[in-house]
C-alpha cells in the first residue's frame, strides 16, 4: 500500500480539497472531550499529508503522525505541535504513551486481513495507558450490503492541474472487502500534457459485533459507535461509522 499512496500523493490534496477537514476536527475534539479526560498528546495512525494533524495542533493538541507512504510524509507541512514520520501503524513502536490514538479517513478499512486489523489495534493499545482512547472511522457493512458500491467519477481542478478520477469497485462478500480500482487522469493546464495511472485500493468493511470482538482481543472496550460527523445511530444508510474504544 505504500507504493499505492506514493503515486497518489501528488494529487491527494487536490482530489480532497472539497473535504471539510475543519468540521471533522471539530467533531473529533468533541469526542475527545466527551469520552476522555485531560487529553493533550495524540498519536495519529495514517497521518497522510498532515492536514488533520496540523488542525489538531492549531486547536492545542500535540500530534505525532505515522504514515506508511514516505511521499505523503514529504508533502506534509509540519507545524508547531505536529510532526509525522514514515512507518507501519501495525508494528512501529515509538516507546512512549499517548493520551489518545486517532485514525481518520477510513485508514482502518485499509487493514483488510484479520492479522492486519489485530496487530493495528494491539499497536494502538501498546501506545496507551489504561483509560486511553482509540478513535477511528471505517466502512460499515450494513450500508455496504444495502447500498452496494457503484462506479463514481470525480473531477477537480486547480490553476495548474485538471484531474479526473474514475473509481470502479469490485466486491468480495466472503472477505468483507471491496477492491476499488482508481484510474486517474491528470492534465497540466498550460501544456495539456496528461498523465494516466491506475491503482487498486483494497478496503475492508466492518460490522459492530466484529469491532466489539476485535477490540476485546486487543484489550479495548467500545464506549461509543455513531455516524461520522453527525453522531446519528448507525444504520443501513450509514456508510461511515466512527467508534471510540477505551483501553481496559
Residue pairs with C-beta under 8 A, 6 or more apart in sequence:
1 68
1 69
1 110
1 201
2 68
2 69
2 70
4 69
4 199
4 200
4 201
5 12
5 68
5 69
5 71
5 72
6 69
6 70
6 71
6 72
7 197
7 199
8 69
8 182
8 184
8 199
9 49
9 69
9 71
9 72
9 74
9 75
10 71
10 75
10 186
11 161
11 163
11 184
11 186
12 48
12 49
12 72
12 75
13 49
13 51
13 75
14 156
14 157
14 158
14 161
14 163
15 154
15 156
15 163
15 165
17 156
17 158
18 156
21 51
21 52
21 55
22 55
23 229
24 52
24 104
24 228
24 229
25 52
25 55
25 56
25 59
27 228
27 229
27 231
27 242
28 52
28 56
28 102
28 104
28 135
29 56
29 59
31 133
31 135
31 224
31 242
31 244
32 39
32 100
32 133
32 135
33 39
34 224
35 133
35 223
35 224
35 244
35 246
36 99
36 100
36 133
37 131
38 99
39 61
39 99
39 100
39 133
40 60
40 61
40 62
40 99
41 61
41 62
41 64
41 98
41 99
41 100
42 56
42 61
42 62
42 63
42 64
42 98
42 99
42 100
42 101
42 102
43 63
43 64
43 65
43 66
43 94
43 98
43 100
43 101
43 102
43 124
43 127
44 52
44 53
44 56
44 63
44 64
44 65
44 66
44 84
44 101
44 102
44 103
44 104
45 66
45 89
45 101
45 102
45 103
45 107
45 108
45 120
45 124
45 136
46 66
46 67
46 68
46 89
46 103
46 104
46 105
46 107
46 110
47 53
47 63
47 65
47 66
47 67
47 72
47 73
47 76
47 84
48 65
48 67
48 72
48 76
48 105
49 72
49 75
49 76
49 77
50 65
50 76
50 77
50 78
50 79
50 82
50 84
52 102
52 104
52 105
53 63
53 65
53 76
53 82
53 84
54 77
54 79
54 82
56 63
56 81
56 82
57 63
57 79
57 80
57 81
57 82
58 79
58 81
60 81
61 81
62 81
62 82
63 81
63 82
63 83
64 83
64 84
64 85
64 94
64 98
65 76
65 82
65 83
65 84
65 85
66 84
66 85
66 86
66 87
66 88
66 89
66 92
66 94
67 73
67 76
67 84
67 85
67 86
67 87
68 86
68 87
68 88
68 89
69 86
70 86
73 84
73 85
73 86
76 84
78 84
89 103
89 107
89 120
89 123
90 111
90 116
90 119
90 120
90 123
91 119
91 123
92 123
93 123
93 126
93 127
94 127
96 127
97 127
97 128
97 129
97 132
98 127
98 128
98 132
99 128
99 132
99 133
100 128
100 132
100 133
100 134
100 135
101 124
101 127
101 128
101 132
101 133
101 134
101 135
102 134
102 135
102 136
103 124
103 134
103 135
103 136
103 137
104 136
104 137
105 137
106 137
106 138
106 139
106 203
106 240
107 136
108 117
108 120
108 136
108 137
108 138
108 206
109 138
109 139
109 203
109 204
109 205
109 206
110 201
110 202
110 203
110 204
111 117
111 120
111 204
112 175
112 177
112 202
112 203
112 204
117 204
117 214
118 214
118 217
118 218
121 134
121 214
121 215
121 217
121 218
121 220
121 245
122 218
122 219
124 134
124 218
125 134
125 218
125 219
125 220
125 247
128 134
128 247
129 247
130 247
130 248
131 246
131 247
132 246
132 247
133 244
133 245
133 246
133 247
134 220
134 244
134 245
134 246
134 247
135 242
135 243
135 244
135 245
136 242
136 243
137 228
137 240
137 241
137 242
137 243
138 204
138 205
138 206
138 211
138 240
138 241
138 243
139 178
139 203
139 204
139 205
139 206
139 239
139 240
140 205
140 206
140 207
140 234
140 238
140 239
140 240
140 241
141 176
141 205
141 206
141 207
141 210
142 207
142 234
142 235
142 236
142 238
143 235
143 236
143 237
143 238
143 239
144 171
144 178
144 205
144 239
145 173
146 236
146 237
147 236
147 237
147 239
148 171
149 169
149 171
149 178
149 180
150 169
151 166
151 167
151 168
151 169
152 166
152 167
153 164
153 165
153 166
153 167
154 164
154 165
154 167
155 162
155 163
155 164
155 165
156 162
156 163
157 163
157 189
158 189
159 189
160 188
160 189
160 190
161 186
161 187
161 188
161 189
162 186
162 187
162 189
163 184
163 185
163 186
163 187
164 184
164 185
165 182
165 183
165 184
165 185
166 182
166 183
166 184
167 180
167 181
167 182
168 180
168 181
168 182
168 183
169 178
169 179
169 180
169 181
170 178
170 179
170 180
170 181
171 177
171 178
172 178
172 179
175 204
176 204
176 205
176 206
176 210
177 202
177 203
177 204
177 205
178 202
178 203
178 205
179 200
179 201
179 202
179 203
180 200
180 201
180 202
180 203
181 198
181 199
181 200
182 198
182 199
182 200
182 201
183 196
183 197
183 198
184 196
184 197
184 198
184 199
185 194
185 195
185 196
186 194
186 195
186 196
187 193
187 194
187 195
188 194
206 241
208 222
208 225
208 234
208 241
208 243
211 222
211 225
211 243
212 222
215 221
215 222
215 243
215 245
219 247
219 248
220 245
220 246
220 247
220 248
221 245
221 246
221 248
222 243
222 244
222 245
222 246
223 244
223 245
223 246
224 242
224 243
224 244
225 234
225 241
225 242
225 243
225 244
226 232
226 233
226 234
226 241
226 242
227 233
227 234
227 238
227 240
227 241
227 242
228 240
228 241
228 242
232 238
234 241
